[in-house]
Amino acid sequence: MITTKGYAAQSPETELAPWSFERRDVGEHDVQFDIMYCGVCHSDLHQIKNDWFPGIFPMVPGHEIVGKVAAVGAHVKKYKVGDLVGVGCLVDSCRTCENCQEGLEQYCLNGNSQTYNGLEQDKKTPTYGGYSNTIVVHEDFVLSISDKLHLAAVAPLLCAGITTYSPLKYWKVGKGHKLAVAGLGGLGHMAVKFGVAFGAEVTVLSTSPEKEQDAKKLGAHKFVVTKDEQQFKAAMGSFDFILDTVSAKHNINDYLGLLKTNGVMICVGAPSEPSPISAFAIIGGRKSLAGSGIGGLPETQEMLDYCAEHNIVSDIEMIDIKDISSAYERMLKGDVKYRFVIDMATL
């Protein structure tokens, strides 16, 4: 077993603190890599606080993980010591179900293994995430990272990046489409970057007027302050697609009114409270309300390669791991542009 240093929550009532634990030895098909940077996702906070469902404690969060390969198993073919690699939200799946066979491991019908707060495929062994100094993962769930990009800024692509890239690709959003991005946080800023790169006309929907300048810097063509009744009313029936990245409570019915006939609203943010949906909000105009998770392994690698080719990374603020609790507090206030990334050398 490999002794590993990390930060863990011992219960939903406690803050993250140093904790040592053991990872498995490197198996024949495993890759071990030293973690250099780990992104801080809003879902990390949701999960350590049991906002969505009862967690598995102690919990080591972190699923936006990048670093350098330290060891490989005897039968590993894809990676060698020294390679730059990453791990996102998944570390395994059943591999055999219809979805896994199609590269949709995120929708594994037999239950995938989340990078943390989950169980390995034996359904007994807890998984521990990237707020730690090293990780061991089967090579099939390790991703290759280009050395062309700033490594720390790549880390959030493994969740915030793929969570926004995947639905835009699935619904073929691009030239000739009007795309609205609801919320300009960790997910929203990546949605703007991808929407613009794919050729769509991008409008940011935000409750915060002060974010307009930032939205334009990111490439957004227009900006709507959703608290401004006049602006909101003027945007009714405007958009082919809305990508809803908001993780706080909000009225989805109102946003559905912003769609054109046959428009699609795609939820990727995950508020802890459910939202009531009026049938009339979707019947009038044959509108669709959809959802999307992360991507599978093939699509995540595709996204990373696309980002390397087009020089797309997240906008980040680097933090020491000892400052994680204050980073969470700032994240709740929207006081980050746009993703915290932990420098794991500070562990």
C-alpha positions in Angstrom: 0.0 0.0 0.0 1.1 3.6 -0.7 0.9 6.0 2.2 -0.7 9.2 1.0 -1.1 12.6 2.5 -4.2 14.6 1.9 -6.9 16.9 3.3 -10.2 15.2 4.4 -13.5 16.1 6.0 -14.2 13.6 8.8 -17.9 14.4 8.8 -20.3 16.9 7.3 -19.9 19.0 10.4 -16.1 19.3 10.3 -13.8 21.4 8.1 -11.1 19.9 5.9 -7.9 19.0 7.7 -4.7 17.0 7.1 -5.3 13.3 7.0 -3.0 10.4 6.0 -4.5 7.3 4.2 -3.4 4.4 2.0 -3.8 3.9 -1.7 -3.4 0.6 -3.4 -0.1 -0.5 -4.8 0.4 0.0 -8.6 -1.2 -2.9 -10.4 -0.3 -4.3 -13.8 -2.6 -1.8 -15.6 -2.3 1.1 -13.1 -0.7 4.5 -13.4 0.5 6.3 -10.3 1.1 10.0 -10.6 2.2 12.8 -8.3 -0.5 15.4 -8.1 0.7 18.9 -8.9 -2.5 20.8 -9.0 -6.2 20.1 -8.1 -9.1 22.3 -9.1 -11.8 23.3 -6.5 -15.3 22.5 -7.7 -18.5 23.7 -6.1 -19.5 20.0 -6.0 -16.6 19.4 -3.5 -18.4 21.7 -1.0 -21.8 20.2 -1.8 -20.5 16.7 -1.1 -18.5 17.3 2.1 -21.7 19.0 3.5 -24.0 16.2 2.4 -26.1 18.7 0.3 -27.0 16.1 -2.3 -26.9 12.7 -0.6 -25.2 11.0 2.4 -21.4 10.9 1.8 -18.7 8.4 2.6 -16.5 9.7 5.3 -13.6 10.5 5.8 -13.9 12.2 2.4 -10.9 13.5 0.4 -12.5 15.8 -2.3 -11.0 16.8 -5.7 -11.8 15.6 -9.2 -9.9 18.1 -11.3 -6.5 16.5 -10.9 -3.2 17.0 -12.9 0.3 15.9 -12.4 3.3 13.9 -13.6 3.5 10.1 -13.9 5.7 8.5 -11.1 5.2 4.8 -11.8 3.4 2.5 -14.2 2.3 -1.1 -14.1 4.0 -3.8 -16.1 1.2 -4.0 -18.7 0.6 -0.2 -19.1 0.9 0.8 -22.7 -0.4 4.4 -22.9 1.8 6.2 -20.4 5.4 6.3 -19.1 7.1 7.9 -16.2 7.3 11.7 -16.6 4.2 12.1 -18.7 1.8 14.9 -17.9 -1.6 13.4 -17.1 -4.9 14.1 -15.5 -7.9 12.4 -13.8 -11.4 13.9 -13.9 -14.6 12.8 -12.1 -14.3 9.0 -12.8 -11.7 6.4 -11.9 -13.5 3.3 -13.2 -16.8 1.9 -14.5 -18.2 -1.6 -15.3 -16.7 -1.4 -18.8 -19.3 -3.9 -20.1 -22.7 -2.1 -20.2 -24.1 -0.5 -23.3 -23.1 3.0 -22.2 -19.6 2.0 -21.3 -19.2 0.3 -24.6 -20.1 3.5 -26.3 -17.6 5.6 -24.3 -20.3 7.0 -22.0 -18.8 5.8 -18.8 -20.3 8.8 -17.0 -23.7 7.1 -17.5 -22.5 3.5 -16.6 -25.7 1.4 -16.1 -24.0 -0.6 -13.3 -22.6 2.4 -11.5 -19.3 4.0 -12.2 -16.6 4.7 -9.6 -16.5 8.4 -8.8 -13.0 9.8 -8.1 -14.0 10.6 -4.5 -17.1 9.9 -2.3 -17.6 6.8 -4.3 -16.7 3.1 -4.3 -14.4 1.1 -6.5 -16.0 -1.5 -8.7 -15.8 -4.0 -5.9 -18.6 -1.8 -4.4 -16.7 -1.9 -1.0 -13.5 0.2 -1.3 -14.0 4.0 -0.9 -12.3 6.3 -3.4 -10.3 9.3 -2.3 -9.8 12.4 -4.5 -7.2 14.9 -5.5 -6.7 17.0 -2.4 -3.7 14.7 -1.9 -0.2 14.2 -3.0 -0.5 11.1 -5.2 -3.1 8.9 -6.9 -3.3 5.4 -8.5 -5.8 4.9 -11.4 -6.3 2.3 -14.1 -4.6 3.6 -17.3 -8.0 3.6 -19.1 -9.2 6.4 -16.8 -6.1 8.5 -17.1 -6.0 11.4 -19.6 -3.1 12.7 -21.6 -2.4 16.4 -21.2 -0.4 18.6 -23.6 2.6 20.5 -22.5 1.5 23.4 -24.6 -0.9 24.6 -21.9 -0.4 26.1 -18.4 -0.9 22.9 -16.3 -2.6 24.5 -13.3 -5.2 26.1 -15.6 -5.8 22.8 -17.3 -7.0 21.2 -14.0 -10.5 22.7 -14.1 -11.1 21.4 -17.6 -11.5 18.0 -16.2 -14.8 18.9 -14.6 -15.9 22.5 -15.5 -14.5 22.1 -19.0 -16.0 18.8 -19.9 -19.3 19.6 -18.2 -19.8 22.5 -20.6 -18.1 21.0 -23.7 -20.1 17.8 -23.7 -23.7 19.3 -24.0 -22.6 21.9 -26.5 -21.1 19.1 -28.7 -24.1 16.8 -28.2 -26.6 19.4 -29.2 -24.3 20.6 -32.0 -24.3 24.2 -30.8 -22.3 26.4 -33.3 -22.6 28.8 -36.1 -26.0 30.3 -36.6 -27.1 29.5 -33.1 -27.9 32.0 -30.3 -26.6 30.5 -27.0 -27.3 31.9 -23.6 -25.1 31.0 -20.6 -26.9 31.3 -17.3 -24.3 32.1 -14.6 -20.7 33.3 -15.0 -18.8 31.1 -12.5 -16.5 28.2 -12.9 -18.8 26.4 -15.3 -20.2 29.5 -17.0 -16.9 31.0 -18.0 -15.9 27.8 -19.7 -19.3 27.6 -21.5 -18.7 31.1 -22.8 -15.2 30.2 -24.1 -16.5 27.0 -25.8 -19.6 28.6 -27.2 -17.6 31.4 -28.8 -15.0 28.9 -30.1 -17.8 26.8 -31.7 -19.1 29.9 -33.5 -22.3 30.6 -31.6 -23.5 34.1 -30.6 -23.1 34.0 -26.9 -25.1 36.0 -24.3 -24.4 35.8 -20.6 -27.4 35.8 -18.2 -26.4 37.0 -14.8 -27.8 38.5 -11.7 -24.6 40.6 -11.3 -24.3 43.7 -13.5 -20.7 44.1 -12.5 -19.8 40.9 -14.4 -20.6 42.4 -17.8 -17.1 43.6 -18.5 -15.6 40.2 -17.6 -18.2 38.4 -19.8 -17.2 40.6 -22.8 -13.5 39.9 -22.0 -14.2 36.2 -22.1 -15.7 36.7 -25.6 -19.4 37.0 -24.9 -21.3 39.1 -27.4 -24.1 40.2 -25.2 -25.1 40.5 -21.5 -28.4 40.4 -19.8 -28.9 41.4 -16.1 -31.7 38.9 -15.1 -32.8 41.1 -12.2 -33.5 43.9 -14.6 -37.1 43.4 -15.7 -36.8 45.4 -18.9 -33.6 43.6 -20.0 -35.2 40.2 -19.1 -38.4 41.0 -20.9 -36.5 42.2 -24.0 -34.7 38.9 -24.2 -37.9 36.7 -24.2 -38.0 34.2 -27.1 -34.3 35.0 -28.1 -32.3 31.9 -27.7 -31.9 28.5 -29.5 -30.1 27.1 -26.4 -29.6 28.0 -22.8 -26.8 26.3 -20.9 -27.8 26.7 -17.2 -24.7 26.5 -15.0 -26.4 28.0 -11.9 -26.0 25.9 -8.7 -28.2 28.2 -6.5 -32.0 28.2 -6.4 -33.5 30.0 -9.4 -36.8 30.0 -11.3 -36.3 27.7 -14.3 -39.8 28.5 -15.7 -38.7 32.2 -16.2 -35.6 31.1 -18.1 -37.6 28.8 -20.3 -39.5 31.9 -21.5 -36.2 33.1 -23.0 -36.1 30.2 -25.5 -37.3 30.4 -29.1 -39.8 27.8 -30.4 -38.1 24.4 -30.3 -35.4 25.8 -28.0 -33.5 23.7 -25.5 -32.5 24.5 -22.0 -29.7 22.3 -20.7 -29.1 22.1 -16.9 -25.5 21.4 -15.9 -25.6 23.3 -12.5 -27.0 21.3 -9.6 -28.8 23.3 -6.9 -29.3 21.4 -3.7 -33.1 22.2 -3.8 -35.4 20.8 -6.5 -37.1 23.3 -8.8 -40.8 23.1 -9.7 -41.4 23.1 -13.5 -44.7 24.3 -15.0 -45.9 22.2 -18.0 -47.0 25.4 -19.6 -43.4 26.7 -19.7 -42.4 23.9 -22.1 -45.7 23.2 -23.9 -45.9 26.8 -25.3 -43.2 26.7 -28.0 -42.4 23.0 -28.0 -39.5 23.6 -25.7 -37.2 21.0 -24.1 -35.7 21.0 -20.7 -32.7 18.7 -20.6 -29.7 17.8 -18.4 -26.1 16.7 -19.0 -23.4 15.4 -16.8 -19.7 15.2 -17.6 -18.3 13.5 -20.7 -17.0 9.9 -21.0 -13.3 9.2 -21.3 -13.1 9.5 -25.2 -14.9 12.8 -25.2 -12.9 14.2 -22.3 -9.7 13.4 -24.1 -11.2 15.0 -27.3 -11.9 18.1 -25.2 -8.4 18.3 -23.8 -6.9 17.9 -27.3 -9.3 20.7 -28.6 -8.2 23.0 -25.8 -4.5 22.4 -26.6 -5.2 23.1 -30.3 -7.2 26.3 -29.6 -5.3 27.5 -26.5 -8.3 27.3 -24.2 -7.8 26.9 -20.4 -9.7 28.0 -17.3 -9.2 31.4 -15.6 -7.8 30.5 -12.2 -6.6 31.7 -8.8 -4.0 29.6 -7.2 -4.3 28.8 -3.5 -2.4 27.0 -0.7 -4.3 24.0 0.6 -4.3 25.4 4.1 -6.6 28.2 2.7 -9.3 25.8 1.4 -12.0 26.7 3.9 -11.7 30.4 3.2 -11.7 29.6 -0.5 -15.0 27.7 0.0 -16.4 30.8 1.7 -15.3 33.0 -1.1 -16.7 30.5 -3.7 -20.2 30.7 -2.0 -20.0 34.5 -2.5 -19.0 34.2 -6.1 -15.7 35.8 -5.2 -13.4 33.9 -7.6 -12.4 34.4 -11.2 -13.2 31.7 -12.0 -11.8 28.6 -10.5 -9.6 28.1 -7.4 -6.8 25.6 -8.0 -4.8 24.2 -5.2 -1.0 24.1 -5.6 -0.4 20.7 -4.1 3.2 21.5 -3.4 1.8 23.3 -0.4 0.4 20.1 1.1 
